[in-house]
Amino acid sequence: MNVRPIALSLGDPAGVGPEIVVKAWAALRSCGPAFMVIGDFEALTAAGARGVKPRRVTHAAEAAAVFTDALPVLDLPLQAAVVSGKPDPVHAAAIIRWIETGVGLALGEEVSALVTAPIAKAPLYAAGFKFPGHTEFLAELAPPQPYLGARGPVMMLAAGDLRVSLVTIHTPLACVPAQLSIERIVEVGLITQQALRQDFGLTAPRLAMAGLNPHAGEDGGIGREEIDILRPAAAHLRSLGVDCGDPKPSDSLFHAEARSRYDAVLCMYHDQGLIPIKMLDFWGGVNLTLGLPIVRASPDHGVAFDIAGRGLARPDSLIAALRMAADIAARRAAA
């Protein structure tokens, strides 16, 4: 088991975060990877009523030592009681502090990676949070490292044999075309290639590109973005040594035979990439942030306030995120 555990920020304590964390610990305690939770001890104690025993720790080495016997918790307490299923801006400062602490531990190499349980944006916004989501906040805390002039962060989703990188992330669909550019697509392609080599061990990664329009624009008959932006971006990536195909219709890009021909897909907008990921493995998808100096992963789902506190939440995606983060961290350490 890795001497350096993974740091796991608790996310919104009113969501399913506490429940899936204790379930993940119960599943992984005998086989790893080891992790320690950054969050509220009392919230985890309440969620762990079925025999999971949290234990306060003060540093990462202590967490790794106790992991098989107890759920290690770096206790940074909330200032108000939690009501499951009821988000509250009063918790925002603690949620943000948990993320900041995890990033600091990862940058200081006290932990091997950071995994983040889900947050809800609305209560954070109500408390003055200025970032669209986790990904953009992490880029502020751990500035991306340039690769061939490109800078992240890039959001990648992975499930089974499918990986997708998003050119735009939390962008309203009506605004997506205006946010596409040759430069942005090239940037995402370069950072994706770097991750496939560095984090997934692929020596000659192959990229596919999803078209924006139906039929990938049909040579301009159904939109010109493929002609004016996407094809030139693919050509520029090839000129930089990236194996990237021209844009293809996304409705024929994700079946099993197509997936055998590439290692990742560049998707132009959020749902274009996430729908096939969730169709392929709804419970086990993983969200990765590429281009950061630290390893960061998270489950590919939200806070699920509607089932919080009811014992119904499945930890599959969090377990997959912890395992993938551990694999990537080990690969980086061995490089």
Secondary structure, 3 states (H helix, E strand, C coil): CCCCCEEEECCCCCCCHHHHHHHHHHHHCCCCCCEEEEECHHHHHHHCCCCCCEEECCCHHHHHHHCCCCEEEEECCCCCCCCCCCCCHHHHHHHHHHHHHHHHHHHCCCCCEEEECCCCHHHHHHCCCCCCCHHHHHHHHCCCCCECCECCCEEEEEECCEEEEECCCCCCHHHHHHHCCHHHHHHHHHHHHHHHHHCCCCCCCEEEEECCCHHHHCCECCECHHHHHHHHHHHHHHHCCCEEEEEECHHHCCCHHHHCCCCEEEECCHHHHHHHHHHHCCCCCEEEEECCCCCEEEECCCCCCCCCCCCCCCCHHHHHHHHHHHHHHHHHHHC
